Amino acid sequence: MEEPQRAVRAVHTESTVTVYQAYSPVIGISAVREGRFPAAWKRDRMTWIKPSFLWMMYRCGWATKAGQETVLAIEITRDGFEWALRHACLSSYVRGLHPDRSTWQRQLKRAPARVQWDPERDLHLRPLPYRSLQLGLSGEAVGRYADEWTVAISDVTPLAREVHELVSRSELDAAAALLPQELPYPGGDELLAALRP
């Protein structure tokens, strides 16, 4: 079956969805230990959450990039995730989807969340022909994410290293078997109706 061009694929349960972020060990290890983001975590910045494990691996270079050595799997409430999507604006102007550029700019300025669609990645981190969601949170959404939506934080850096090691040895079936099982997100079509170019 062909993958939809833009869809949310994620690890999810009846009440939660898992997203990924990468941080320095100072922030990442503290977040895992405390089960919440530490004081050093900047609430005044936009924070990008990614439901795609392999897109996160592309972004952080398999946990080797400076300041991204600790990869976190953050389990958040589906209610929170869906609130963010309902209050999101596309991060770029799309003719035909937005009435005009100035209307989009006003929406973007007011929106506490923004959506960006980036090429999904394969095990070699090469782009695939379909895209995965990145969800940027700012303002009210950041506070809700940190204080209300986060259910659990775990360190998946060892998993990232193990998968990368298998890929480097061309053991792709073994690497693929370790990947989180990201399935289509229920109700995604309705939630994304205004967020797909």
N, C-alpha and C positions, 0 to 999 in steps of 0.2 A: 504494500500500500504506500502511496506517495505521501510524504510529509506535507502538511499545510505550510504555506510560505511563512506565515507568522502565527505562532501559537505558543501558549504557555505549556511547557512540559516540565514537570516537577515531581519530586518525591512529596506525596501528600497522604494524609490520613483523613478521617471524617472531620477532624477539627483543626488540623494544622497543615502547614506547607513549609518545606525546607528551602532556605535560601543560603547563598554562600557569600562570604566576604573574606578578605585577607588583610592582615594587619602585622605590625611589628610585634615581636614576642612580648614586649612590655604591655601592650594593650590586649593582644590575643590570649596570652596565657592567663592574665588577670581576669578577662571576661569568662573564660572557661571555669576558673577556680571559683569566681563569685556568682556565676550564673547570670550575670548582667554586665553591661558595659561599664568600665571603670571611669573615674572622674577625668582621667587623661583623654578619654574619648571625646572628640569635639562635637558637641551638639549643634553648633552654629554653622556647620558645613553641610553641604549636601552629601548624603551617604547613599551609595549605589548597592542594591542587593540584586543577586543573580540566582535564579532557580536552576541554572545549568552548571553542573560541576565542571564539564570540559571547557565551557566558556571562562569559568573562573580560573582554570588551569592555564588557559591562554593568557589571561590578564596578568596573572601573578608569576608566569613562567615556572609552573610546577613548584611554587613556593620558594623560588630562588631570587626574586627581585627584592631590592632593598625596601624595607618597610612593609613587605608582603610575605614574610617568611612563615607566618602562622595562618593557616587556612581554617576558617570557622564554618561549621554548618549550624545555622541558626534556625531553630524551629519556631515559627510564629503562627499566631492564630489565623485561620482562614478568614475570619471576620475582618481582621486587621489588613490582611493582604488585599481582600476585596474592597475595603474602604479606600485603600491607596489607589487601586485601579479606577474606582468610580470617581475619585477626585484628581485624577492625573490628566496631564496634557502631553501631547507628543512633543518631544524635545526639538523637533524641526518642523518648519512650515511645509504643508503639503497642499498644493493647489487642488481645489475640488473637495477636499476634506474640511478645510477651514474656509470661512466666507472670504477672508482676505488676510494679508500679512499682519496688519495692525490688530485685527481681532485676535489672531493667534498669539501675538506678542502680549496682549492684555491677559489672555487666558493663562499663558505661561507664567507671567509675573504673579498671578493670584494663586496658581495651583500649588498645593503642598507636595505634589508628586509629579514626576515626569517619566514618560516611557520612551525608551530607545530600543530599536530593533537592530541587533548585530548578528552577523553570520554565525550560526552554530559551528562547532568545531569537531573534527574527528580526533582519533587518538594521537595523531601526529600534530594536532592543533592546526591543521589546514582548514580553511573555510569550507563549509558545506553550502549547498544551494538554498537552504532555508534558514530562517532567522530565529533567534531566541530573544527573550525579553530581558531587558535591564530596567530596573525600576529605581529611579532616583527619588530620595525622600529629603524634604527640607521643612523647616519651620515646624508647624504642628505635627506633621507626619513623623519627623525624627523623634519628638518627645513620645508620641504614641508607640512607635516602634520599640524604643528603649524601655519604656515604663509600663506599657500595657500589653503589647502584642507578643513580646518575646517569652516563649515557654521554656526553651532549653538551648544551651550553647555547647557545642562539642568541638573538639580539635580534630580535624580530619587531615592534618598535615602528614601523619604517617601513611594514610591511605594515598594521598597525593604522591608521596615518594615511592610507595610500593608500585602503584600503577605506572609511574614514570619509568621506574627501573625495568618493569616488564616490557614496556614499549621500546625502551632502548635496546633490549635483547631480542626484539622482534617477536615477542611472545604475545601477540595481539589478542588471541582468544582468551588467554589467562587474564590479560589486562581488562578486556571488556567485561569479563565475568565479575570483576570487582567493582565496576562502576555502579553508582547509585541508580536505582530503577526509576527513571523519570518518565512519568506517564502523562497523557493529556490532562490538563486541569479541568475539572467539571465546571460547566457553565462558562468556560473561557470565551466562547464565541459572543455571548451576550455582554460580558464584561469588557471585551475588547472592541465592540462595535465601532466606537468613535476613536479608537487608537490604532487602527490599521490603515496605513497609507494605501 
